[in-house]
Amino acid sequence: MNTPVKVGSFEYTVTGSKDVGTTVGASPLTQTAQGTFIEVDLTIKNVGNSAVTFLYNYVKLVDASGKTFDADPTATLYASPDQSAWVAAINPGNGLAGPILFDVPPGTKAVSVQVSDNAFSTGQTINLD
């Protein structure tokens, strides 16, 4: 954590992670998890030479047994409404920062995130400890 990782035109830095419980948001805009929400705090910067579009599904959570989990866009939006659920064009030198939430079974031990620059790449792994 807290070490930048370059994948394509993106530079990812994980700044924290935690279990935030079963409900996020403020009434009336709340989301309840099937299990519990794990929040991963990220900074994403465009280190390339042209604008790129970041999508929240470029980040996957990995548990201790190797299972991968997709981000929950609704929970992510309700937890941080200013991030537009993490779909954004980022110009060179600019970046985004905020949480991405994952709905996982209770007791899940999140050990890493896989970050990529497109939907077809496994990219690189960032450990959460």
N, C-alpha and C positions, 0 to 999 in steps of 0.2 A: 504494500500500500504506500501511497504518497510518492511513488516513483513513476514518472511518465513512461508510457509504452507507446511506441509509434506503430501504427498499422495503416498502410497506405497513406492517405492525406490526413488521417486523424492521429492526434496524440491524446491518449486516455490517461487519466490519473484517478485512481480510486482513493477517496479521502476518508471513507468510513463505511461501516455496515452494521446493521442492528436489526433485531426483531422488533417490529413496531406494533404487533398485536393483530387483532382480528378485524378492526374497523379503522378506516382512514377517512379524512375529509371533515367538512363541517356541514351540519344539517342545513338544507335538505340534500346536499350533494355529498353522500357518503357511499362507500363501497365496503362490503363485508366479504372477507376471504372465505374460501372453502376450507382452508386450514388456518394459516397465519401469514402475515406479510413480512418479508425480509426487505429492508430498504438498503440499497447500495448508493452511496453518494459519489457522484462522478463529476469530473471536469473534463470536457472534450474540447479540443482546439483543432482548428484547421491549420496544419503546417504545410499545406500544399501551395500551389501557385494559382489555383482557380477555385471558384465556389464549389462546395460539395454539400450534398443533402445527407443529414444524419437521421436515421430511423431508430426508434427505441429497440427494435428487434435485432439490432447489431450487437446487443449485449445479452448474454445468457448466464444464468446463475448455475453453478455446479455444486452438488452436495458431496459429502464424504464418500459415498458409494459410487460416484461418477454419473449420477443422474443429472440431466440438464433441464432447466426451467426457463420458459419464456417470460418476458416482462408482462405485467398486467397494465395495459394502457389506461384503463379507466381509473384504477387505484393510483397510478402515477400522476394522472391529471388532477385528481381530487386532493392528493397529498401536496401538490405543488402547482396550483392553477396557472402560474405565470410561465410554465414551461411548455404549454400547448401539447402535452402528452409526448414530448420529445420527438417531434417531426419538424425539422427546421433546415433551411439552407444556411450554411455558414460560410462567409467570405474568408479569404486567406487572412490569417492572423487573428481572426475572431474566434470566440468560443462560447460554450454553454456550461452552466454548472447547476447541479441539483440532484434530487433523488430519483432513482428508478426503482419501482416496487415489483416484487415477485410473490405470487401466491403459492405457498409450499405447505406440505403437511406439517402439523405441529411436531416440534422436536427435531426438525431438519437442521443439520449442521452444514451451513454454507461455508465452503472452503475456497472457492475461487469464482471468477467471472471470465467468460470467454468474450473477447471483444474483436470485432471485425470491421471491415469497411464496405461490406456488401452482404446480401442475404445468402450468398452461396459459398462463403469462405468461413473456415473455422477460426481464422485469425490467430490471436495470441491469448495466453492465459495470464491473468493477474491474480495472485494469491491474496486472500483476505485477512491474513494474519500478520 
